[in-house]
Amino acid sequence: MRPAGWRLKIGGPDESHGAVVERAVSVARLDDQVIFLGPLAEEAKRAALLEAELFVLPTHSESFGVVVAEALAHLLPVLTTTAGGWSMLVDYGCGWWVEPTVDGITEGLRQDTVISVGELAAMGKRGREVALQKFRWEEVARQFTSAYQLLLGGRAAGYWASFR
């Protein structure tokens, strides 16, 4: 698919698939629409996220995918696959959660590349709220504390309270 007005920027380290993907892009004559950014250090990653309108993580296996939380925090709607635990994207209206297949990802891209820039921005705002509610350090620490207390049968409450 070649959605009008969209360009694909691929960032991150080459984990042994880079040459194959670059060759496929060249064979499909998509060199003008696909840009390979390579590994991105903090400032470059931040700049790439701030410049984007949509974040896509077409994963086959992901336990969490911190980059999804980072994208949400940067006001980006996210398209990722059901191979990761991101059903909340649909629950909160801030992205797409599709099957980890060519057809699943293609259908997700068809949906998200035809909606208005305004709706993408609204989804991005909802995603940022989700990131702020669920993934800020204080909330993560509270969740870990609760989990540890549950595992220890509540015996650690006094111990953990001393760290607050």
C-alpha positions in Angstrom: 0.0 0.0 0.0 1.1 3.5 -0.7 -1.0 6.0 1.2 -0.9 9.5 -0.4 1.1 12.0 1.5 2.7 9.5 3.9 6.3 8.5 4.3 7.6 5.6 6.4 10.6 6.3 8.6 12.2 3.2 10.1 14.3 3.8 13.2 16.2 1.5 15.5 19.2 -0.9 15.4 19.5 -3.5 12.7 18.7 -6.8 14.3 19.7 -8.8 11.2 16.8 -7.9 9.0 18.0 -4.5 7.7 19.5 -5.6 4.4 16.5 -7.7 3.6 14.1 -4.8 4.3 16.2 -2.3 2.4 16.4 -4.7 -0.6 12.6 -5.2 -0.6 12.0 -1.4 -0.5 14.3 -1.0 -3.4 12.7 -3.8 -5.5 9.3 -2.3 -4.8 10.6 1.1 -5.9 9.7 2.7 -2.5 13.0 4.5 -2.0 11.3 7.9 -2.1 8.7 6.9 0.5 10.8 4.8 3.0 13.6 6.3 5.0 16.0 4.3 7.1 17.0 6.3 10.2 19.2 3.6 11.9 19.8 3.6 15.6 18.5 6.7 17.4 20.1 8.0 20.6 17.9 9.9 23.0 17.7 13.3 21.4 17.4 11.9 17.8 14.7 9.5 19.0 12.8 12.3 20.7 13.0 14.4 17.6 11.8 11.6 15.4 8.8 10.9 17.7 7.9 14.6 17.8 8.0 14.8 14.0 5.8 11.8 13.5 2.0 11.6 13.2 1.7 7.8 13.9 3.9 5.2 15.5 3.9 1.6 14.2 5.4 -1.4 16.0 4.8 -4.5 13.7 6.0 -7.0 16.3 5.8 -10.8 16.3 6.6 -11.0 20.0 6.8 -8.2 22.6 6.5 -8.6 26.3 5.8 -4.9 26.9 7.4 -2.6 24.2 8.6 0.4 26.1 8.8 2.2 22.8 5.0 2.1 22.6 4.7 3.9 26.0 7.3 6.4 24.7 5.3 7.0 21.5 2.1 7.5 23.5 3.9 10.0 25.8 4.9 11.9 22.7 1.3 12.3 21.6 1.4 9.6 18.9 -1.4 7.2 18.2 0.1 3.7 17.9 -0.5 0.7 15.6 0.9 -2.5 17.0 0.0 -6.2 17.0 -1.7 -8.5 19.3 1.7 -10.2 19.9 2.2 -7.5 22.5 0.0 -6.6 25.5 -1.4 -3.4 24.2 -5.2 -4.0 24.0 -5.5 -0.7 25.9 -4.8 1.1 22.7 -8.3 0.2 21.5 -9.9 0.5 25.0 -8.7 4.1 25.3 -9.1 5.1 21.6 -5.5 5.9 21.1 -4.4 3.3 18.5 -4.9 0.0 16.7 -4.2 -3.5 18.0 -4.1 -5.8 15.0 -3.1 -9.4 14.2 0.6 -9.9 13.6 0.2 -10.8 10.0 0.7 -8.9 6.7 -3.1 -8.7 6.3 -3.6 -7.5 9.9 -1.0 -4.8 9.7 -2.1 -3.7 6.2 -5.7 -3.3 7.3 -4.5 -1.3 10.3 -2.5 0.9 8.1 -5.4 1.4 5.7 -7.6 2.5 8.7 -5.1 4.9 10.2 -3.8 6.5 7.1 -7.2 7.7 5.9 -8.5 9.4 9.0 -8.0 13.1 9.5 -4.9 14.7 11.0 -7.3 16.2 13.6 -8.5 12.7 14.7 -4.9 11.4 14.8 -4.0 14.3 17.0 -7.0 13.6 19.3 -6.0 10.0 19.5 -2.4 11.1 20.4 -3.8 13.3 23.2 -5.7 10.4 24.6 -2.6 8.3 24.4 -0.6 10.8 26.3 -3.2 10.8 29.1 -2.9 7.0 29.2 0.9 7.2 29.4 0.7 9.8 32.2 -1.8 7.8 34.2 -0.3 4.3 33.8 3.4 4.7 33.1 4.8 7.5 35.2 7.3 6.3 37.8 5.1 7.0 40.8 2.3 4.8 39.4 4.7 2.0 38.4 6.2 2.1 41.8 2.8 1.9 43.4 1.8 -1.1 41.3 5.0 -2.9 42.2 4.5 -2.2 45.9 1.0 -3.5 45.7 2.1 -6.6 43.9 4.9 -7.3 46.4 2.5 -6.7 49.3 0.1 -9.1 47.8 2.8 -11.7 47.2 4.0 -11.4 50.8 0.5 -11.5 52.3 0.6 -7.9 53.4 3.5 -8.4 55.8 5.7 -5.9 54.0 3.5 -2.9 54.4 5.6 -1.3 57.1 8.8 -2.0 55.2 7.6 -0.4 51.9 6.1 2.6 53.8 9.5 3.6 55.0 10.5 4.3 51.3 7.7 6.7 50.6 
